């Protein structure tokens, strides 16, 4: 009982600091905890809670969070937790599931001191082995803190060596009967030119591949709270990715760059449709494809460069991204002509209004006329000026049954607008109306493509396509329950 009360007091400290601020959101009005993110931020003011009140930040609220968990936890089996050095402990007979640290992203032990000092005051006599030190132990923590290791270079070496030791140790007693699972939610930034300091992500993968592991499967897991501070108003990652790894066979062959690229192209082309079926939000797709890409790379004992050196993971990541882009471009060529025009226009001019001649120069090679594209509803044309129509500005009264020039881009934009402004039911109704007239798998793919093209230039519009892509499975399932208006009228004489 004292342990649970100590946890409640520790949780209370998160809401009782001078960094706790006020949340004015009408739906969540109240005290914001100190650690809205994994850092101690600078704040200009703070909100002070009355811990004995019935309002936000009270002690009863902290207790309820604990008792709700206890009510749901099964009491049949005993769980054990113990602290050990991951690089030296014995893994014999264990199944491993881990969410490892990411380079220097979060200083876990430094931040833990905030709670440790209060827990130590209340629980030291009950758990003396856990609270024997004045502060949280830090020397062996596997993060790259420059101030702790005498500079950036030494911190990097400590982190990289530590990862090598952890996965090498686990590999020694690994069973081929069961995979290990590793979680990550690292938003992959644009990779820099080979030769600069390695990122946490590439170092993380390097440690696994070099120590005899191969990636056998990846899948997304919804693990991040939608209202978390970093995600509000952004196209932030909504998924964690789980990697399943098994020991690589000692007889695994080597290959060269050409062989790796050929296998990579074939495997990614096969994997992309399956990934999209999993309702991956467009913001998560580029990260998700790294799984099947690294599965190709890690199944070889070595990938040799043209000069005979071993290809690094960072180079492999860059090639995976390049291959993904190449596949996207190949699939673009399979779109209908109106949709290809829209992609070409956005790449060249975005949402800008341009002279009619610019549009004609893009339309003619595709066998199109500018007036025909305008009649299809994708752009405006008049007074010698042409511009694409933003999804937000499309006519909400659009009726696909009376549209004799449906294109994939037009359907995708209308669905994105409907989902963002009118919700799942309306988007599902439109989807039911256009099924059979356009390939819905291609519409899903195009939503991802449009998100990627617009993310840097127009994040708000890109967010419409990210929302549609992330909800695709739900919208598609709902659409199967809706009878298109044309069918209802034909069967029952109803005008819907």
N, C-alpha and C positions, 0 to 999 in steps of 0.2 A: 504493500500500500504506500509506504514512504517513497518507494522508487517512482511510482506513478505520480504522486504529488510533487516530487522533485522535477519530473518532466514537465508538469503543468507550470511550475514556477519558471522553468527555463523558457518555456513557450511564452510566458507572460513577458519576459524580458525583451522578446522580439517586438512587442507592441508598446513597451514602456520606456524606450530610449528617446534621446533628444534628436534622433534622426527620423523618428516616426512622424509621418505627415498625414494630412487629412485627405480622404478621397471624396471629392464632391459629386461623383457620379450618382445620380438619383437611384440607380438600381443597387449600388454598393456603397452607399454613403457611410463613412465611418473611418476608423483609424487604419492607416496603412502600416504594415509591419516594417521594421527596420530593413530587413533583407528582402526588398522587392526584387532585387537581383543579387547575384553572388558577389557583392561588393558593398563597401561602406560609402555611400554617396555623400556629396556635399548638399546640404539643404539650407534654405534661407530662414526657415521657421519650423516649428514642430507642433504637433497636437498632443495634448496630455490626457490620458484616459484615467477615469476613476475606477480602480480595479475592484472596488466593492459595490459598484453600481450594477444596473441591469443594462447598461448601454454598451457601445462598442469598446472592446479592449478589456472587458471585465474578467475576473478570475474564473467565474463560472463558465464563460465561453471557452476558456482554455481547457477546463476539465471536460466539457462536453466533447471536444475533439478527441480526447483520449478514451472516454467511456464509449463513444460510438464505435471506435475500433474494437474495443474489448467485447462489445456486444456481438460483433460479427465474426470475431476470430474463433476458429474451432479449438476446443480445449482437449481434444483427444490425444494429440501427440505433443511431445516435448521438442521445442526448438532450441538450438544452441547458437550462440554467437561468440566468437573469440577473435582477438587481434593477433595477427601474425604477419611477418615479412613475406610478401608475395614472391620475392625473388629467392627465398631460401627454404620455404616450407615444403613439406612432402605432399604431393598430389595423388598418391597411389589410391585407387579406388574411389576417386571423387569425380563428380560431374561439375564442370566449371561453367558458371554464368557470371559475367562481370561487366560492369560499366566503368571502364578505366578512366583515369585523368587524361586531360588533353593538353599536354605541353605546359604552357604557362597561363592557360585560360583562367584558372581559378586557384587561388591560394587557400586550399581547404583548411589546413591546420591553423593558419593565421586567423581566418574567419571563425574557426571553431572556438578560439579563445574567448570570444564574446559570450558564448554559452557555457563554456567549461568552468569559468570562475564561479558562476552561480550554482552549477551542478555540484562542484567540488564542495562548496559551503554546506549544501544540504545532504549530500550522499556519500561523503568521504568515509564516514564511520561504517556505512552499510556496504560499500564497495571499495575497500581500501586499495585493492589491486588495480582498479581503474583510475583512481584519483590520487595516486602517489606522488605525482609531479605537480609543481606549481602551475605550469601551463601545459598545453598540448605538446607531446613530442613532435619534433619537426625534422630532425637530422636525416632520417631515412625516408621522408615523404617523397614520392616519385612525381615531383613537379619541377619545372625548370625556373627556379627563382634566382636571378642573377645575384642579388645581395647576399644570398645564403651560400653561394658556391664560388664567390670571388670573381664574378663577371659573367657576361652572356655566354661566352664560348665554353667556360667550365660548366655552366648550368645546362647547356645543350648536351654536353658529353655525359653528364650525370644522368640526364633523362634518357638519352638514347641507350646508354649502357644498361640502365635499369630495365628498360623494356626488353632488351635482348636477354637479360638474365631471367626475367619472369617467364617469357614464352619458351625459352630453352629449358628451364626447369620443368615446366608443365609438359613439354614434349617428351621428356625422358620416360615418364610413366603413363603417357596418354594411351587410351584404348581406341582401337579402330572401330569398336562396336558402337560408340557413342560420340557425338560431336560435342565440342565446346561452343558456347554461344557468347558473343561479345556484342554489347549494345554501343551504338554511337549516335550522337545527334550533333555532329560537327558540320556547320554550314561551310561547304567547300568554297573558298574564295577563288577568284581567277588565278590560275597557276602562273607563277612567274617563270622567267627564263631559267633553264637548268644551270645550276651553279650557285644560286643564291641560297641563303640559309633555309634549311628544310622546315616545313610546317609540321605541326603536331600530327596532322592526319597522315602525311606521308611517312613520318617516323613511326607512327603507330603500326601502319601496314608493313613497313620494312622489318620491324621487329618480329612480326608473325611469319612473313615469307622466308626470311633468312634462317629462321630456326625450325624449318621443316613442316610448316603448316600449309594447307591448301584450303581455299574458301570453296565450300560446296553448295551453299545456298544463302540467299539474302531475302529478307522480307521486311516490310514497314510495319511499325507498331505505333498506334496513336497513344502517345505518352505525355504530351505537353499540354498543359492547361491552356485553352483558347484565350482566356482573359489575362494571361500572364503579361507582365509589363512590357516585355520585349516584343510581343506580338500585336499589341494594340495599334491599329492603323497601319500595319505593314503586311507584306507578303512573306512573313516569317515562316520558318519551317514548322510544319504541323506534325511531322513524323520523326520518330527515332527509327533507325535501321538496325536490324539484328543480323549479324553474320554468324553462320554456322561453319565451323572449321573442323577438319579431321587431319590426322597426321599424313603428310605427303609420303607416297611410296618411295622407298630408297632407290627404286629402279626407274623413277620418273625421268623421261627424256629431256634433253635440252633442245632448244630451237634458236633460230636467228630472228632478227627483226621482221623479215619478210614473212616467215612462218607465223610469228605472233600476230602480225597485222591481219593475215588471212583468216586465222582462227577467230580473232577478235571481231572482224566484220561479220562473219557467219553467225557467231554466237549472240552478238548484240542484236542483229536483225531478227533472230528467232526469239530473243528474250523480250524485246520491246512490247509486242502485243500482249504478252502475259502480264507484264508490269502494269500496262494501262488497264487491264481487266481488274487489277487489284485496287482501283479507285485511288491511285496516287495523285495527289495534287500537283499541278504543273510546277509549283515552286520546289517540290521535292524530287522531281523526276531526274534532274541532272545528278543529284546525289545518289539516287537509287540505282542508276545504271552503272555506278562504280562497282556494285556487287558482282554482277555477271562479268564485268570487264576484268576485275581482279581475280575472278575464278579462272579465267583463261590464263592470266599471267602466272598465277600461283601453282597451276598444275604442272608447269615445267620446272625442272630442277634449276635451269638457268635460261635466260634469254640473252643471246649474244648480240652486241652491237657490231657494226661493220668493221670496227677496228679491233674486234676480239674481246673488248671489255664487257663486263656484265651490266645489263640495263638496270638502272635504278628504278625504284618504285615511283619516284617523282616523274621520270620520263614516261613510265607506263601510264600514270594518271593523265598526263597530257595527251598521250596517244588515244586513250579511251575517250577523252573529250572530243578530240579531233574526229575519231571514227563515228561518234554519236552525231556530230555536226554533219559529217558526210552522209550518213544515213538519212538525216532529216532533209538534206538537200535532194537526195535521190527520191525520197517520198514526195517532196514538193512537185517534182516533175510529173507525178501521177495524178495530181489534182486536176479538177476541171479548169478550163482556160480562164474563166472569170476570177476564180480563187487565186490562180497563179498571178494574174494581173494585180490583184489586191496586195499580195505579198510583195511583189516587185515594187509596187508604188510605195508601200510603207517603208521598205528598205531604203528607197531613194529619197522620199520626201516626207515621210511621216504623215501628219495630219495637215500639212501645209496646203494652201490653195495655190495652184500652179497654172501656167498657160495651157490652153487646150493642146498645143503642139507637144508638150511633154507627155501628156496622156496618150496621144496618138502614137508617139514613138515607142511606147511600151505595148500598146494594144495591137498594132499591126503585125508584129512578128508572131503573135499568138493567134492570128486569124480573127481578131475581134474588131469591133467598132466601138468608139467611145460612147456613142449614143446607145448602143445595145447594152453596154455595161451599166450605164445610167438607168436604163429601163429595168434592169435586173435589181435595182435598189441598193447597190453598193457604193455609189458615188453621186455627187451632184455635178451637173454640167450646165453652164449657161454664161452668156456674155463673154465667151472666150476663156472662161476660167473653170477649173476642175478641182475637186477635192473629195477624198474619201469621207464617208459618213461615220462618225464615231458610234459605237454601239449604244451609248447613252442617248443619242439623238435619233435613233430609229423610231419609226412610228409604232406605238404599242398596239395599234389596231390592225397590224399586219395579219393577213389571212393567207397562209401558204396554199390553200385550196384554189385561190384565184391568182396565184403567182405562176406564170408560165415560163419563168426563167430562174428556177431555183439554182443556187450555187452553194457549195459547201461553206464558203466564207459568209454568205448571207445568213444561212441557217445557224451557223456557229455564233455569229454576232447577236442574232435575235434571241437565241437560247441564253447567252450570257447576260443580255439585258434583262430578259424576263426573270431569270433566277435571282439576279441582284436586286431588282426593284419590286417584283411581284411574288417571288418565292417559288418553292419547289413545285407546287401544284400547277402553276401557270407554265413553268418551263416544261413540265411533264406533258401538259396538254399540247403544247406546240410540238414536242418530240413525237407524240402519238400522231399528229397531223402529217408530219413529214416522213415518217417511217415508210419504207418502200420506195420513196422517191429519191432519197440520198442515202449513202452508206454511213450509218451512225458511228461505226468504228472510226471512219475517216474524220467525222465531225469531232469526235473525242480527241483524235490525234491533232487536228488543226487547232483546237482550243489550247493545247500545250504549246504548239508552235507559235501561236499568236502571243501567248504569255511571254515566251522567251524573247520574241522580237521586240516587245513593248516594255519589258521590265525596266530597262535603263532609261528609256525616253519618256515613258508615260506610265508610271507605277499605278496610278489610280485605275486606268483602263485595263492594264495588265491584271489587276486584282479581280476584275470581272471574270476573266478567263480562268484565273486560278480558282476562284470560287466554283465555277461550273465544273472544272476538271475534278476538283476534290469531292464534289457532290454527285459525280456522274452516275455512280452505281445506284444511289437513292432515287435520282430523277428518272433513270432508266427503268427501275423497278416500278415506280409509280406510274409511268407511262403505259405499262402493260395492263393496268387496271382501267384505263380510259379508252372509251370507244370514240374514234375520230368522228367529227360531225358529219362528214360526207357519208360514212358507213351507216350512222344512225338514221340519217335522212333516207337513205336507200332502203334500209330494212323496215323502218317504222313510220316513215313519212314525217319524222320530226325535224323541225328546224332549230338547230341548236346554235 
